Amino acid sequence: MKDEERNLPLFISATPRTDLTSEAIKILDSFVDHYYNGDYVIDPTAFQIRCKNEGREGSLGHFLTMTLSNYVATKSDLTSERRNFCAGDLLTWMTHARGLGVIKDSESALTKLRISEVENKRLRDNQQKLELDILELRKVNGELHEALDIFGGRSDVSEE
């Protein structure tokens, strides 16, 4: 997005959905958890994108953080109409922020991903080695059984 486009005001509907599904709530809760764990960060440019919402003016970053804290403050009240409104409001701003690319994976999330990828590769390599070891042991086991058959001592040997 060009710099001059970022400064244009956004006119965003302030009527969030209040009939959110349990799946939408799971998405919000996951986002909140990742945000507070430091896995997501709000890019500083979000605080430069001007927005208007039902007569209120501020930045996208301001509206996003405000609705995030409102949702967290009301999420324990499962029957609250306010909670549902805050959930819908957060979903609206989160969607806009994601669409503009101002919610980003933090360095800690990227570091965790890299560590996981290295560990995954190590485990796959180890699995391949173990599979080769199993094949080799099966071959040796077969050779030992053949030797026992030749010498006639196999009748009292277990197949385990």
Secondary structure, 3 states (H helix, E strand, C coil): CCHHHHCCCEECCCCCCCCCCHHHHHHHHHHHHHHHCCCEEECHHHHCCEEEECCEEEEHHHHHHHHHHHHHHHCCCCCCHHHHHHHHHHHHHHHHHHHCCCEEECHHHHHHHHHHHHHHHHHHHHHHHHHHHHHHHHHHHHHHHHHHHHHCCHHHCCCC
